[in-house]
Amino acid sequence: MVVERARELIRADGARATSLRSVARDLGVTAPALYAYVDDYDDLLAAVAETEFHELEALFRRLWTDDPVDQLRHLARTYVAHARAEPHLHKLMFRYTAYVPNANTTATTFAPATDAFNAALVSIERAIAADRLRSTDAVLVAFTIFSAAHGVAEVLLMGLDFPDDEAQALVDSVIDATIDGLSA
């Protein structure tokens, strides 16, 4: 209940406008009562981010097409759609780092982010196994597609107020150009 309410407040107003006190006030309890559920504000934010990563992972796992390259297009479009539908939650999610094979990082990795990354990686490995991509480096392909999808999502979240058809045309152009460039 605490995490769900915090999620709704963050969804509406962003993490900066949400505090333990605002969540407690909204639930009709005192802020100290929340410590039975979370350690502190950072723990609350992590719990909300975990919920969102699980949602994104579930979206990724539900996507299935016979053509693995088309599946990559669907994954990228789903990522952008999720970011556009939940901009405050999207911003919160990327405070956390996924574990990436062979990457040297000093950041603490976040298991739910890793799970979402791996859900997408399975589709990339499937496309590589079918000889549908030029690269055999699944992590490189994952970050190439992620960079394109994340980039277009961020552009659309900048407040430029594209009409829906132009926004979709931009999403399609960036994703198709990226995936076509990676395709064998």
N, C-alpha and C positions, 0 to 999 in steps of 0.2 A: 504494500500500500504506500509506503514512504517513497520507494523508488518510482512507482508509477506516478505519484503526484508530482514528484520532482521532475520527472520526464515531461509531464504536461506543462509545467511552469517554464521549463527550459524551452520546450517546443514553441511556446507562445512568445517568450520574452528574451530567451538566450540565457546562457550560463552566468553571465555577469550580473544579470538582474535577479538571479535566483540565489537564495542563501538558505542556510538551515532554518533561520528565523522565518523566512517567507514560506517555506514548506510547512513548518510547524504551525504558523498562523493559519495557513490554508486548511490544514487538517484539524484545527481547533485544539491543538495541544501546545505545550511549552517546548521550546527548543531542546532543553535537556532530555525530554522524553524520546527524542529521535536517536539518542546515543544507544538505545537498546537495539537499534537496527543498523546503524552505521557508526564508524569510528569518528569520522569528521567530515567536513565539506568535501575534501578530495576523495574520500571513500564513496560519498554519495555520487559525485560526478562519475567516478569509475563505474559504479553500479549502473548508472544510466547509460554510459557508453557501452558497457557490456551488453545491455539489453538491445541497443541499436545494432551492434555488430552481429548479434545473434539473428536479428531481423534481416540484416543484409545477407548473412550467410544462408539463411533459409530461402530468401529470394533467389540467390545464386543456385542453390541445390535443386530448386523447383524447375529451373530452366533446362530444358533438354530438347535438342533437335538432332536429327540424324546427321546433319552436316556440322562437323565440329567448328568450322570457320564461322558459319552462321550463328552457332552458339556463342562464340566469342563476341560477335556483334551484339547479340541479345544481352550478354553479361555487361558489356560496356554501357549500353543504353539504359539498362536497369540501374547501374551505378549512378549515372547522371540523373535519372528520374528520381531516385531516392534522395539524392542531394538537393534537387530542386523542390521536392515535396517537403523535406525536413531540413531546411537550411541551418537552423540553430543546432539541431542534433548532429548534423553532418560536421559542423565546425567543432563541436565537442569531441566527436569520435577521433578526429585527427590530432588530438592532444596525445594520443597513444600510438605506440609503434608495434608493428607486427614483427615477429621473428622471420627473417628472410635467410634462406640457406646461402652460405658463402659470403654474407655481408658482414663487414666489421662495423660494429656500432657500439657506442657507449650508452645508448639509450636502453632503458629497461623495457623489455618487450611485454606485450599485453596479450595474453592467450586468446581472448575473443577476437582481437584484430588478426592474429595469426590464423585462427580458424576460418575467418572470412577470406583471407588471402589464399589459403590452401584450397578452399572451395572453388575459387576461380582458377587456381593453378591446375587442378584436375582437368579442366576443360582445355587448357593450353597443352598439357601433356597429351591429351587425346588427339588434338590437332597435329601435334608433332609426330605422334605414332602413326598417324594416317598419311604422313608426308605431305601435309597441306600447308606447312609453314617453311620458310627458307632457313630459319634458325632452329637449332636443336637445343638452345639454351632457354628452357622454360621460364626461368626467373627473369632473364633479359626481356623476353617477350611480355611477361606479366607487367614489368615496370614500364615498358614502352606503351602498352595499352592503357595501363593505369595513368601514366603521365598525360596521355591524350584525353582520357575520360575525365580525370580530375581537373585538368586544365580547362576544358570546355565547361564543366560544372561551375568552376570558380568564376569564369567570365560571365556566365549566366546569373550568378549570384551577386555580381557587382552592383546591381541596381540599374542596369542600362535599359531595362524594361522593353526587351524585344517582344514584338507580337509573337504569339505561340507558334505560328507557322514558320516565322523566321528563326526562332529559337530552335525548333525541331530541325530545320534545314541546316543550321550550324552544327548541331549535334551529329546529324547524319553525315555531314561533310567531313568533320574531324575524325569520327570513328571509322567511316568507310575508307578514307584516305590512309589512315594508320594501318588498318587491318589489310587492305589491299597491298600496301607496301610490305607487309610481313608475309603475305601469302606466297606460296611456291608457284 
